[in-house]
Amino acid sequence: MTVHPGGVSTEEGFAKTLDQMDPLAGFREEFVLPCGKDGSPLVYFLGNSLGPMPKAAKALVEEELDNWATLAIDAHFRARVPWVDYQEAIKEGMARVVGAEPREVVAMNTLTVNIHFMLASFYQPTATRFKILMEDRAFPSDRYAVASQLRLRGLDPAEAIVVAKPRTGESTLRTDDLLELIREQGDDLALVFLGGVNYNTGQFFDLGAIADAGRRVGAVVGYDLAHAAGNVPLSLHDWGVDFAVWCTYKYMNAGPGSIAGAFVHSRHGDDPKVPRLAGWWGNEADTRFVMGPSFVPEKGAEGWQVSNPPILSLAPLRTALEQFDRAGMTALRSKSESLTGYLAALLAAIPSSPLQQLTPDDPTARGCQLSLHYPSRGRWLHDRLRDEGIVGDYREPDIVRVAPAPLFNTHHEVWRAADAIRRVIAEDGAA
Ligand SMILES: *Cc1c(COP(=O)(O)O)cnc(C)c1O
């Protein structure tokens, strides 16, 4: 048996043994996984982009379609989960995923919309304190949202956005450098706005330390958890984060374009004076239907809702959250570390490989995803892997992202992916 220095064997049987010991193995059966031409499931390593469909999602969506058909308006009060209270059915589960109190979270809108809503409330620039700290390679939508908010307020993005960049020759940010930059910006810094896990490199930032440093210099701290929610352990409340937003179609498997999440720390959520973009659904539930002319926000994150919620989008989220509750974030994280660590070890064992792992080696500084840089031939590698039934994705420049997810992926799939990568790289080297 060939054993890797990390204690991992490259033998196929080792993968099967790990799967036999996996306490979460049963969850895979609860998903419909996309199949290749031969009818067998593809190795779907894109839960970081669009989670696959939990089988139970269909029944819940159909139930709501039936409610619409048979009850119509009365479904607001008479459906099994009354539509007016739908938020009640999801907020506890959602809060557990992000480490918040139930009143600090809400499902509403979509992700980029929520970035705008949170910036409208929590980005309050003054003449001297107006800078926004973002990470290098932030997701484009986040950049666009921030830049457009700055322009709306007559500020110049080139002047106001401070980008935290890795050191020359390094692909990810050092926590110490990031904390130092926050201290350096000090009184100039109005907002720290980072992706919790960077979509491009897969780096999981030390969100507790960053929140602490940001708040110490008097800045507001907000996170985009698109790649973190349902992927890595989060403690938004205890970290004292001011606000956060995330989508639910990536690791949370709630379906394409599904409703997004938002977190508002209770120290802001209970303050009706926090300015916001208001709508009737954010009004106090008790007086919402009085339809009065003045807006009295509901307490907590729900006070940021504007519209009545899209029930057909919320229904699959119920399934997804129920699965997260049954699995538990601790068990999910532990299997995730095992899958991703195994993948990293197998890739490191490929002899004379030009493949570079951009994602940190430290398991506490990453989630499921590994971002692999294949110099000048990234797209080719991605396409060849796809031929082999391995589904990752391609991101500029020359980056192939693969993310084994603990709810539905297996160690054997990791082995198959690493084996395919080894063969494809050998083929490239021989060509
Ligand atoms: C996926 C992702 C988005 C996508 O935004 P939508 O509004 O849901 O289309 C935005 N930001 C980050 C960091 C993402 O990872």
Ligand as a Chemical Component Dictionary entry (heavy atoms), coordinates in Angstrom:
data_LIG
# 
_chem_comp.id                   LIG 
_chem_comp.type                 NON-POLYMER 
_chem_comp.pdbx_formal_charge   0 
_chem_comp.three_letter_code    LIG 
# 
loop_
_chem_comp_atom.comp_id 
_chem_comp_atom.atom_id 
_chem_comp_atom.alt_atom_id 
_chem_comp_atom.type_symbol 
_chem_comp_atom.charge 
_chem_comp_atom.model_Cartn_x 
_chem_comp_atom.model_Cartn_y 
_chem_comp_atom.model_Cartn_z 
_chem_comp_atom.pdbx_ordinal 
LIG C1 C1 C 0 -22.609 33.489 -5.820 1  
LIG C2 C2 C 0 -22.234 34.827 -5.358 2  
LIG C3 C3 C 0 -22.999 35.959 -5.698 3  
LIG C4 C4 C 0 -24.181 35.845 -6.627 4  
LIG O1 O1 O 0 -25.115 36.844 -6.386 5  
LIG P1 P1 P 0 -26.671 36.663 -6.748 6  
LIG O2 O2 O 0 -27.242 37.950 -6.399 7  
LIG O3 O3 O 0 -27.191 35.506 -5.953 8  
LIG O4 O4 O 0 -26.755 36.346 -8.214 9  
LIG C5 C5 C 0 -22.622 37.181 -5.147 10 
LIG N1 N1 N 0 -21.547 37.288 -4.326 11 
LIG C6 C6 C 0 -20.794 36.220 -4.001 12 
LIG C7 C7 C 0 -19.620 36.373 -3.081 13 
LIG C8 C8 C 0 -21.099 34.960 -4.514 14 
LIG O5 O5 O 0 -20.332 33.912 -4.209 15 
# 
loop_
_chem_comp_bond.comp_id 
_chem_comp_bond.atom_id_1 
_chem_comp_bond.atom_id_2 
_chem_comp_bond.value_order 
_chem_comp_bond.pdbx_ordinal 
LIG C1 C2 SING 1  
LIG C2 C3 SING 2  
LIG C2 C8 DOUB 3  
LIG C3 C4 SING 4  
LIG C3 C5 DOUB 5  
LIG C4 O1 SING 6  
LIG O1 P1 SING 7  
LIG P1 O2 DOUB 8  
LIG P1 O3 SING 9  
LIG P1 O4 SING 10 
LIG C5 N1 SING 11 
LIG N1 C6 DOUB 12 
LIG C6 C7 SING 13 
LIG C6 C8 SING 14 
LIG C8 O5 SING 15 
# 
